[in-house]
């Protein structure tokens, strides 16, 4: 990620926010990956359709 240029003094604060947000995103993604390792999905090709006339 390149360094941004800002016209006001919000640059350092916004850069700090982006860095913290990126760290949190990476932690969340790693947690989701770890959770996904323990998920087992069962899939069936059988479909049942119920139709009623009211």
C-alpha distance matrix in Angstrom:
0.0 3.8 6.7 8.9 12.6 15.3 19.0 20.3 19.9 17.7 14.5 14.7 16.0 13.4 10.6 12.9 13.5 10.0 9.9 13.5 13.1 10.5 13.2 15.9 14.7 14.5 18.0 19.4 18.4 20.0 23.0 23.4 23.4 26.0 28.0 28.0 29.5 32.6 33.1 35.9 36.4 39.9 40.2 43.6 44.6 47.6 47.3 49.9 50.5 52.9 54.3 56.8 58.8 59.2
3.8 0.0 3.8 6.3 9.7 12.9 16.4 18.1 18.0 16.5 12.9 13.6 15.6 13.3 10.5 13.4 14.6 11.6 11.8 15.6 15.6 13.6 16.2 19.0 18.0 18.1 21.4 22.9 22.1 23.7 26.6 27.1 27.2 29.8 31.8 31.8 33.3 36.4 36.9 39.7 40.1 43.6 43.8 47.1 48.1 51.0 50.6 53.2 53.6 56.0 57.3 59.7 61.5 61.9
6.7 3.8 0.0 3.8 6.8 9.9 13.4 14.8 14.6 13.4 9.7 10.4 12.9 11.0 8.3 11.5 13.2 11.0 11.4 15.1 15.6 14.4 16.8 19.6 19.2 19.7 22.6 24.2 23.9 25.6 28.2 29.0 29.4 31.7 33.7 34.0 35.7 38.5 39.1 42.1 42.6 46.1 46.5 49.8 50.9 53.7 53.2 55.6 55.9 58.1 59.4 61.6 63.4 63.5
8.9 6.3 3.8 0.0 3.8 6.5 10.2 11.8 12.3 11.0 7.6 9.7 11.8 9.5 8.1 11.8 12.9 11.0 12.5 15.8 15.9 15.4 18.3 20.4 20.0 21.1 24.0 25.1 25.1 27.1 29.5 30.0 30.7 33.3 34.8 35.1 37.1 39.8 40.2 43.1 43.4 46.8 47.0 50.2 51.2 53.8 53.0 55.3 55.4 57.5 58.5 60.6 62.2 62.1
12.6 9.7 6.8 3.8 0.0 3.8 6.9 9.1 10.2 10.0 7.0 9.8 12.3 10.7 10.1 13.7 14.9 13.8 15.5 18.5 18.8 18.8 21.5 23.5 23.3 24.6 27.4 28.4 28.6 30.7 32.9 33.5 34.4 36.9 38.3 38.7 40.8 43.4 43.7 46.7 46.9 50.3 50.4 53.6 54.5 57.1 56.1 58.3 58.3 60.2 61.1 63.1 64.5 64.3
15.3 12.9 9.9 6.5 3.8 0.0 3.8 5.5 7.2 7.1 5.4 9.0 10.8 9.5 10.2 13.5 14.3 14.0 16.2 18.7 18.9 19.6 22.3 23.8 23.9 25.7 28.1 29.0 29.6 31.8 33.7 34.3 35.5 37.9 39.1 39.7 42.0 44.4 44.5 47.6 47.7 51.1 51.3 54.4 55.3 57.7 56.6 58.6 58.4 60.1 60.9 62.6 64.0 63.6
19.0 16.4 13.4 10.2 6.9 3.8 0.0 3.8 7.1 8.2 8.1 11.5 13.1 12.3 13.6 16.6 17.3 17.4 19.7 21.9 22.1 23.1 25.8 27.2 27.4 29.3 31.6 32.3 33.0 35.4 37.1 37.6 39.1 41.4 42.5 43.1 45.5 47.8 47.9 50.9 50.9 54.3 54.4 57.4 58.3 60.6 59.3 61.2 60.7 62.4 62.9 64.6 65.7 65.2
20.3 18.1 14.8 11.8 9.1 5.5 3.8 0.0 3.8 5.6 6.9 9.9 10.8 11.0 12.9 15.1 15.8 16.8 19.0 20.7 21.2 22.8 25.1 26.2 26.9 29.0 30.9 31.6 32.8 35.1 36.5 37.2 38.9 41.0 42.0 42.9 45.3 47.4 47.6 50.8 51.0 54.3 54.7 57.8 58.8 61.0 59.7 61.4 61.0 62.5 63.1 64.6 65.8 65.1
19.9 18.0 14.6 12.3 10.2 7.2 7.1 3.8 0.0 3.8 5.5 7.2 8.1 9.4 11.2 12.7 13.9 15.4 17.2 18.6 19.7 21.4 23.2 24.4 25.6 27.5 29.1 30.1 31.6 33.6 34.9 36.0 37.7 39.5 40.6 41.8 44.1 46.1 46.5 49.9 50.3 53.8 54.4 57.6 58.9 61.0 59.9 61.6 61.4 62.8 63.6 65.1 66.5 65.8
17.7 16.5 13.4 11.0 10.0 7.1 8.2 5.6 3.8 0.0 3.8 5.8 5.4 6.0 8.5 10.0 10.5 12.1 14.3 15.5 16.2 18.1 20.1 21.0 22.1 24.2 25.8 26.6 28.1 30.3 31.5 32.4 34.3 36.2 37.0 38.2 40.6 42.6 42.9 46.2 46.6 50.1 50.7 53.9 55.2 57.3 56.1 57.8 57.6 59.1 59.9 61.5 62.9 62.2
14.5 12.9 9.7 7.6 7.0 5.4 8.1 6.9 5.5 3.8 0.0 3.8 5.5 5.2 6.0 8.5 9.8 10.5 12.3 14.3 15.2 16.3 18.4 20.0 20.8 22.5 24.5 25.6 26.7 28.7 30.3 31.3 32.7 34.7 35.9 37.0 39.2 41.3 41.8 45.1 45.6 49.1 49.7 52.9 54.2 56.6 55.6 57.5 57.5 59.1 60.1 61.9 63.4 62.9
14.7 13.6 10.4 9.7 9.8 9.0 11.5 9.9 7.2 5.8 3.8 0.0 3.8 5.5 5.1 6.1 8.6 9.9 10.6 12.3 14.1 15.3 16.7 18.5 19.9 21.3 22.9 24.4 25.7 27.3 28.9 30.3 31.7 33.3 34.8 36.1 38.0 40.2 41.0 44.4 45.1 48.8 49.6 53.0 54.5 56.9 56.1 58.0 58.2 59.9 61.1 62.8 64.5 64.1
16.0 15.6 12.9 11.8 12.3 10.8 13.1 10.8 8.1 5.4 5.5 3.8 0.0 3.8 5.4 5.1 6.2 8.7 10.0 10.7 12.2 14.2 15.5 16.6 18.2 20.1 21.3 22.5 24.3 26.0 27.1 28.5 30.3 31.9 32.9 34.4 36.6 38.4 39.1 42.6 43.3 46.9 47.8 51.2 52.8 55.0 54.0 55.8 55.9 57.4 58.6 60.2 61.9 61.3
13.4 13.3 11.0 9.5 10.7 9.5 12.3 11.0 9.4 6.0 5.2 5.5 3.8 0.0 3.8 5.4 5.0 6.2 8.6 9.9 10.3 12.1 14.3 15.2 16.1 18.3 20.0 20.8 22.2 24.3 25.6 26.6 28.3 30.2 31.2 32.3 34.7 36.7 37.1 40.4 40.9 44.4 45.1 48.4 49.9 52.1 51.1 53.0 53.0 54.6 55.7 57.4 59.1 58.6
10.6 10.5 8.3 8.1 10.1 10.2 13.6 12.9 11.2 8.5 6.0 5.1 5.4 3.8 0.0 3.8 5.4 5.1 6.3 8.7 9.8 10.5 12.5 14.4 15.2 16.6 18.6 20.0 21.0 22.8 24.5 25.7 27.0 28.9 30.3 31.4 33.4 35.6 36.3 39.6 40.3 43.9 44.7 48.1 49.6 52.0 51.3 53.4 53.6 55.5 56.7 58.6 60.5 60.2
12.9 13.4 11.5 11.8 13.7 13.5 16.6 15.1 12.7 10.0 8.5 6.1 5.1 5.4 3.8 0.0 3.8 5.5 5.2 6.3 8.6 9.9 10.8 12.5 14.2 15.6 16.8 18.5 20.1 21.5 22.9 24.5 26.0 27.4 28.8 30.3 32.2 34.2 35.2 38.7 39.6 43.3 44.4 47.9 49.6 52.0 51.3 53.3 53.7 55.4 56.8 58.7 60.6 60.3
13.5 14.6 13.2 12.9 14.9 14.3 17.3 15.8 13.9 10.5 9.8 8.6 6.2 5.0 5.4 3.8 0.0 3.8 5.5 5.2 6.0 8.5 9.9 10.6 12.1 14.2 15.4 16.3 18.1 20.0 21.1 22.3 24.2 25.8 26.8 28.2 30.5 32.3 32.9 36.4 37.1 40.7 41.8 45.2 46.9 49.1 48.3 50.1 50.4 52.0 53.4 55.1 57.0 56.6
10.0 11.6 11.0 11.0 13.8 14.0 17.4 16.8 15.4 12.1 10.5 9.9 8.7 6.2 5.1 5.5 3.8 0.0 3.8 5.5 5.1 6.0 8.6 9.9 10.3 12.2 14.2 15.2 16.2 18.3 19.9 20.8 22.3 24.3 25.5 26.5 28.7 30.9 31.4 34.7 35.3 38.9 39.7 43.1 44.7 47.1 46.4 48.4 48.8 50.6 52.0 54.0 55.9 55.7
9.9 11.8 11.4 12.5 15.5 16.2 19.7 19.0 17.2 14.3 12.3 10.6 10.0 8.6 6.3 5.2 5.5 3.8 0.0 3.8 5.5 5.1 6.3 8.8 9.9 10.7 12.5 14.4 15.4 16.8 18.6 20.1 21.2 22.9 24.5 25.8 27.5 29.8 30.8 34.2 35.2 38.9 40.0 43.5 45.3 47.7 47.3 49.5 50.1 52.0 53.7 55.7 57.8 57.8
13.5 15.6 15.1 15.8 18.5 18.7 21.9 20.7 18.6 15.5 14.3 12.3 10.7 9.9 8.7 6.3 5.2 5.5 3.8 0.0 3.8 5.4 5.1 6.3 8.6 10.0 10.7 12.4 14.3 15.5 16.7 18.5 20.1 21.3 22.7 24.3 26.2 28.1 29.1 32.7 33.8 37.5 38.9 42.4 44.4 46.7 46.2 48.2 48.8 50.6 52.3 54.2 56.4 56.1
13.1 15.6 15.6 15.9 18.8 18.9 22.1 21.2 19.7 16.2 15.2 14.1 12.2 10.3 9.8 8.6 6.0 5.1 5.5 3.8 0.0 3.8 5.4 5.1 6.1 8.6 9.9 10.5 12.2 14.3 15.3 16.4 18.3 20.0 20.9 22.3 24.6 26.4 27.0 30.4 31.2 34.9 36.0 39.4 41.3 43.5 42.9 44.9 45.4 47.1 48.8 50.7 52.8 52.6
10.5 13.6 14.4 15.4 18.8 19.6 23.1 22.8 21.4 18.1 16.3 15.3 14.2 12.1 10.5 9.9 8.5 6.0 5.1 5.4 3.8 0.0 3.8 5.4 5.0 6.2 8.7 9.9 10.5 12.3 14.2 15.3 16.4 18.4 19.9 20.9 22.9 25.2 25.9 29.2 30.1 33.8 34.8 38.4 40.1 42.6 42.3 44.5 45.2 47.2 49.0 51.1 53.4 53.5
13.2 16.2 16.8 18.3 21.5 22.3 25.8 25.1 23.2 20.1 18.4 16.7 15.5 14.3 12.5 10.8 9.9 8.6 6.3 5.1 5.4 3.8 0.0 3.8 5.5 5.2 6.3 8.7 10.0 10.7 12.4 14.4 15.4 16.7 18.5 20.0 21.6 23.7 24.9 28.5 29.8 33.6 35.0 38.7 40.7 43.2 43.0 45.2 46.2 48.2 50.1 52.3 54.7 54.7
15.9 19.0 19.6 20.4 23.5 23.8 27.2 26.2 24.4 21.0 20.0 18.5 16.6 15.2 14.4 12.5 10.6 9.9 8.8 6.3 5.1 5.4 3.8 0.0 3.8 5.4 5.1 6.1 8.6 9.9 10.5 12.3 14.2 15.4 16.4 18.2 20.2 21.9 22.9 26.5 27.7 31.4 33.0 36.6 38.7 41.0 40.6 42.6 43.5 45.3 47.3 49.2 51.7 51.6
14.7 18.0 19.2 20.0 23.3 23.9 27.4 26.9 25.6 22.1 20.8 19.9 18.2 16.1 15.2 14.2 12.1 10.3 9.9 8.6 6.1 5.0 5.5 3.8 0.0 3.8 5.5 5.1 6.1 8.6 9.8 10.5 12.2 14.3 15.2 16.3 18.6 20.6 21.1 24.5 25.4 29.1 30.3 33.9 35.8 38.2 37.9 40.0 40.9 42.8 44.7 46.9 49.3 49.4
14.5 18.1 19.7 21.1 24.6 25.7 29.3 29.0 27.5 24.2 22.5 21.3 20.1 18.3 16.6 15.6 14.2 12.2 10.7 10.0 8.6 6.2 5.2 5.4 3.8 0.0 3.8 5.5 5.1 6.2 8.6 9.9 10.5 12.4 14.2 15.2 16.8 19.2 20.3 23.7 25.0 28.7 30.1 33.8 35.8 38.4 38.5 40.8 42.0 44.1 46.3 48.6 51.2 51.5
18.0 21.4 22.6 24.0 27.4 28.1 31.6 30.9 29.1 25.8 24.5 22.9 21.3 20.0 18.6 16.8 15.4 14.2 12.5 10.7 9.9 8.7 6.3 5.1 5.5 3.8 0.0 3.8 5.5 5.2 6.2 8.7 9.9 10.6 12.3 14.2 15.7 17.5 19.0 22.6 24.3 28.0 29.8 33.6 35.9 38.3 38.4 40.6 41.9 43.9 46.2 48.3 51.0 51.2
19.4 22.9 24.2 25.1 28.4 29.0 32.3 31.6 30.1 26.6 25.6 24.4 22.5 20.8 20.0 18.5 16.3 15.2 14.4 12.4 10.5 9.9 8.7 6.1 5.1 5.5 3.8 0.0 3.8 5.5 5.0 6.2 8.6 9.9 10.4 12.2 14.4 16.0 16.8 20.3 21.6 25.4 27.0 30.7 33.0 35.2 35.1 37.2 38.4 40.3 42.5 44.6 47.3 47.4
18.4 22.1 23.9 25.1 28.6 29.6 33.0 32.8 31.6 28.1 26.7 25.7 24.3 22.2 21.0 20.1 18.1 16.2 15.4 14.3 12.2 10.5 10.0 8.6 6.1 5.1 5.5 3.8 0.0 3.8 5.4 5.1 6.2 8.6 9.8 10.4 12.5 14.8 15.4 18.8 19.9 23.7 25.1 28.8 30.9 33.4 33.5 35.9 37.2 39.4 41.6 44.0 46.7 47.2
20.0 23.7 25.6 27.1 30.7 31.8 35.4 35.1 33.6 30.3 28.7 27.3 26.0 24.3 22.8 21.5 20.0 18.3 16.8 15.5 14.3 12.3 10.7 9.9 8.6 6.2 5.2 5.5 3.8 0.0 3.8 5.4 5.0 6.2 8.6 9.8 10.9 13.3 14.8 18.2 20.0 23.8 25.7 29.4 31.8 34.4 34.9 37.3 38.9 41.1 43.6 46.1 49.0 49.5
23.0 26.6 28.2 29.5 32.9 33.7 37.1 36.5 34.9 31.5 30.3 28.9 27.1 25.6 24.5 22.9 21.1 19.9 18.6 16.7 15.3 14.2 12.4 10.5 9.8 8.6 6.2 5.0 5.4 3.8 0.0 3.8 5.4 5.1 6.2 8.6 10.1 11.5 13.0 16.7 18.6 22.4 24.6 28.3 31.0 33.2 33.6 35.7 37.3 39.3 41.9 44.2 47.1 47.5
23.4 27.1 29.0 30.0 33.5 34.3 37.6 37.2 36.0 32.4 31.3 30.3 28.5 26.6 25.7 24.5 22.3 20.8 20.1 18.5 16.4 15.3 14.4 12.3 10.5 9.9 8.7 6.2 5.1 5.4 3.8 0.0 3.8 5.4 5.0 6.0 8.7 10.2 10.7 14.2 15.6 19.4 21.3 25.0 27.5 29.8 30.0 32.3 33.8 35.9 38.5 40.8 43.7 44.3
23.4 27.2 29.4 30.7 34.4 35.5 39.1 38.9 37.7 34.3 32.7 31.7 30.3 28.3 27.0 26.0 24.2 22.3 21.2 20.1 18.3 16.4 15.4 14.2 12.2 10.5 9.9 8.6 6.2 5.0 5.4 3.8 0.0 3.8 5.4 5.1 6.5 9.2 10.2 13.4 15.1 18.9 20.8 24.5 27.0 29.6 30.3 32.8 34.7 37.1 39.7 42.3 45.3 46.1
26.0 29.8 31.7 33.3 36.9 37.9 41.4 41.0 39.5 36.2 34.7 33.3 31.9 30.2 28.9 27.4 25.8 24.3 22.9 21.3 20.0 18.4 16.7 15.4 14.3 12.4 10.6 9.9 8.6 6.2 5.1 5.4 3.8 0.0 3.8 5.5 5.3 7.3 9.5 13.0 15.5 19.2 21.6 25.4 28.2 30.6 31.5 33.9 35.9 38.1 41.0 43.5 46.6 47.4
28.0 31.8 33.7 34.8 38.3 39.1 42.5 42.0 40.6 37.0 35.9 34.8 32.9 31.2 30.3 28.8 26.8 25.5 24.5 22.7 20.9 19.9 18.5 16.4 15.2 14.2 12.3 10.4 9.8 8.6 6.2 5.0 5.4 3.8 0.0 3.8 5.4 5.6 7.0 10.7 13.0 16.7 19.3 23.0 25.9 28.0 28.7 30.8 32.8 34.9 37.8 40.1 43.3 43.9
28.0 31.8 34.0 35.1 38.7 39.7 43.1 42.9 41.8 38.2 37.0 36.1 34.4 32.3 31.4 30.3 28.2 26.5 25.8 24.3 22.3 20.9 20.0 18.2 16.3 15.2 14.2 12.2 10.4 9.8 8.6 6.0 5.1 5.5 3.8 0.0 3.8 5.3 5.2 8.5 10.3 14.1 16.3 20.1 22.9 25.2 26.1 28.5 30.6 32.9 35.8 38.4 41.6 42.5
29.5 33.3 35.7 37.1 40.8 42.0 45.5 45.3 44.1 40.6 39.2 38.0 36.6 34.7 33.4 32.2 30.5 28.7 27.5 26.2 24.6 22.9 21.6 20.2 18.6 16.8 15.7 14.4 12.5 10.9 10.1 8.7 6.5 5.3 5.4 3.8 0.0 3.8 5.8 8.3 11.2 14.6 17.2 20.9 23.8 26.3 27.6 30.2 32.6 35.0 38.1 40.8 44.1 45.2
32.6 36.4 38.5 39.8 43.4 44.4 47.8 47.4 46.1 42.6 41.3 40.2 38.4 36.7 35.6 34.2 32.3 30.9 29.8 28.1 26.4 25.2 23.7 21.9 20.6 19.2 17.5 16.0 14.8 13.3 11.5 10.2 9.2 7.3 5.6 5.3 3.8 0.0 3.8 6.6 10.0 13.2 16.3 19.9 23.2 25.2 26.6 28.8 31.3 33.4 36.7 39.2 42.6 43.6
33.1 36.9 39.1 40.2 43.7 44.5 47.9 47.6 46.5 42.9 41.8 41.0 39.1 37.1 36.3 35.2 32.9 31.4 30.8 29.1 27.0 25.9 24.9 22.9 21.1 20.3 19.0 16.8 15.4 14.8 13.0 10.7 10.2 9.5 7.0 5.2 5.8 3.8 0.0 3.8 6.5 10.0 12.9 16.5 19.7 21.7 22.9 25.1 27.5 29.7 32.9 35.5 38.9 39.9
35.9 39.7 42.1 43.1 46.7 47.6 50.9 50.8 49.9 46.2 45.1 44.4 42.6 40.4 39.6 38.7 36.4 34.7 34.2 32.7 30.4 29.2 28.5 26.5 24.5 23.7 22.6 20.3 18.8 18.2 16.7 14.2 13.4 13.0 10.7 8.5 8.3 6.6 3.8 0.0 3.8 6.7 9.9 13.4 16.7 18.7 20.3 22.6 25.4 27.7 31.1 33.8 37.3 38.6
36.4 40.1 42.6 43.4 46.9 47.7 50.9 51.0 50.3 46.6 45.6 45.1 43.3 40.9 40.3 39.6 37.1 35.3 35.2 33.8 31.2 30.1 29.8 27.7 25.4 25.0 24.3 21.6 19.9 20.0 18.6 15.6 15.1 15.5 13.0 10.3 11.2 10.0 6.5 3.8 0.0 3.8 6.4 10.1 13.3 15.3 16.7 19.1 21.8 24.3 27.6 30.5 33.9 35.4
39.9 43.6 46.1 46.8 50.3 51.1 54.3 54.3 53.8 50.1 49.1 48.8 46.9 44.4 43.9 43.3 40.7 38.9 38.9 37.5 34.9 33.8 33.6 31.4 29.1 28.7 28.0 25.4 23.7 23.8 22.4 19.4 18.9 19.2 16.7 14.1 14.6 13.2 10.0 6.7 3.8 0.0 3.8 6.8 10.4 12.1 13.9 16.3 19.3 21.9 25.4 28.3 31.9 33.6
40.2 43.8 46.5 47.0 50.4 51.3 54.4 54.7 54.4 50.7 49.7 49.6 47.8 45.1 44.7 44.4 41.8 39.7 40.0 38.9 36.0 34.8 35.0 33.0 30.3 30.1 29.8 27.0 25.1 25.7 24.6 21.3 20.8 21.6 19.3 16.3 17.2 16.3 12.9 9.9 6.4 3.8 0.0 3.8 6.9 9.1 10.9 13.9 16.8 19.8 23.1 26.2 29.7 31.7
43.6 47.1 49.8 50.2 53.6 54.4 57.4 57.8 57.6 53.9 52.9 53.0 51.2 48.4 48.1 47.9 45.2 43.1 43.5 42.4 39.4 38.4 38.7 36.6 33.9 33.8 33.6 30.7 28.8 29.4 28.3 25.0 24.5 25.4 23.0 20.1 20.9 19.9 16.5 13.4 10.1 6.8 3.8 0.0 3.8 5.5 8.0 11.0 14.3 17.4 20.7 24.0 27.4 29.7
44.6 48.1 50.9 51.2 54.5 55.3 58.3 58.8 58.9 55.2 54.2 54.5 52.8 49.9 49.6 49.6 46.9 44.7 45.3 44.4 41.3 40.1 40.7 38.7 35.8 35.8 35.9 33.0 30.9 31.8 31.0 27.5 27.0 28.2 25.9 22.9 23.8 23.2 19.7 16.7 13.3 10.4 6.9 3.8 0.0 3.8 6.4 10.0 12.9 16.4 19.4 22.9 26.2 28.8
47.6 51.0 53.7 53.8 57.1 57.7 60.6 61.0 61.0 57.3 56.6 56.9 55.0 52.1 52.0 52.0 49.1 47.1 47.7 46.7 43.5 42.6 43.2 41.0 38.2 38.4 38.3 35.2 33.4 34.4 33.2 29.8 29.6 30.6 28.0 25.2 26.3 25.2 21.7 18.7 15.3 12.1 9.1 5.5 3.8 0.0 3.8 6.7 10.1 13.3 16.5 19.9 23.3 25.9
47.3 50.6 53.2 53.0 56.1 56.6 59.3 59.7 59.9 56.1 55.6 56.1 54.0 51.1 51.3 51.3 48.3 46.4 47.3 46.2 42.9 42.3 43.0 40.6 37.9 38.5 38.4 35.1 33.5 34.9 33.6 30.0 30.3 31.5 28.7 26.1 27.6 26.6 22.9 20.3 16.7 13.9 10.9 8.0 6.4 3.8 0.0 3.8 6.6 10.0 13.0 16.5 19.8 22.4
49.9 53.2 55.6 55.3 58.3 58.6 61.2 61.4 61.6 57.8 57.5 58.0 55.8 53.0 53.4 53.3 50.1 48.4 49.5 48.2 44.9 44.5 45.2 42.6 40.0 40.8 40.6 37.2 35.9 37.3 35.7 32.3 32.8 33.9 30.8 28.5 30.2 28.8 25.1 22.6 19.1 16.3 13.9 11.0 10.0 6.7 3.8 0.0 3.8 6.6 9.9 13.2 16.7 19.3
50.5 53.6 55.9 55.4 58.3 58.4 60.7 61.0 61.4 57.6 57.5 58.2 55.9 53.0 53.6 53.7 50.4 48.8 50.1 48.8 45.4 45.2 46.2 43.5 40.9 42.0 41.9 38.4 37.2 38.9 37.3 33.8 34.7 35.9 32.8 30.6 32.6 31.3 27.5 25.4 21.8 19.3 16.8 14.3 12.9 10.1 6.6 3.8 0.0 3.8 6.5 10.0 13.3 15.9
52.9 56.0 58.1 57.5 60.2 60.1 62.4 62.5 62.8 59.1 59.1 59.9 57.4 54.6 55.5 55.4 52.0 50.6 52.0 50.6 47.1 47.2 48.2 45.3 42.8 44.1 43.9 40.3 39.4 41.1 39.3 35.9 37.1 38.1 34.9 32.9 35.0 33.4 29.7 27.7 24.3 21.9 19.8 17.4 16.4 13.3 10.0 6.6 3.8 0.0 3.8 6.6 10.2 12.7
54.3 57.3 59.4 58.5 61.1 60.9 62.9 63.1 63.6 59.9 60.1 61.1 58.6 55.7 56.7 56.8 53.4 52.0 53.7 52.3 48.8 49.0 50.1 47.3 44.7 46.3 46.2 42.5 41.6 43.6 41.9 38.5 39.7 41.0 37.8 35.8 38.1 36.7 32.9 31.1 27.6 25.4 23.1 20.7 19.4 16.5 13.0 9.9 6.5 3.8 0.0 3.8 6.8 9.7
56.8 59.7 61.6 60.6 63.1 62.6 64.6 64.6 65.1 61.5 61.9 62.8 60.2 57.4 58.6 58.7 55.1 54.0 55.7 54.2 50.7 51.1 52.3 49.2 46.9 48.6 48.3 44.6 44.0 46.1 44.2 40.8 42.3 43.5 40.1 38.4 40.8 39.2 35.5 33.8 30.5 28.3 26.2 24.0 22.9 19.9 16.5 13.2 10.0 6.6 3.8 0.0 3.8 6.3
58.8 61.5 63.4 62.2 64.5 64.0 65.7 65.8 66.5 62.9 63.4 64.5 61.9 59.1 60.5 60.6 57.0 55.9 57.8 56.4 52.8 53.4 54.7 51.7 49.3 51.2 51.0 47.3 46.7 49.0 47.1 43.7 45.3 46.6 43.3 41.6 44.1 42.6 38.9 37.3 33.9 31.9 29.7 27.4 26.2 23.3 19.8 16.7 13.3 10.2 6.8 3.8 0.0 3.8
59.2 61.9 63.5 62.1 64.3 63.6 65.2 65.1 65.8 62.2 62.9 64.1 61.3 58.6 60.2 60.3 56.6 55.7 57.8 56.1 52.6 53.5 54.7 51.6 49.4 51.5 51.2 47.4 47.2 49.5 47.5 44.3 46.1 47.4 43.9 42.5 45.2 43.6 39.9 38.6 35.4 33.6 31.7 29.7 28.8 25.9 22.4 19.3 15.9 12.7 9.7 6.3 3.8 0.0
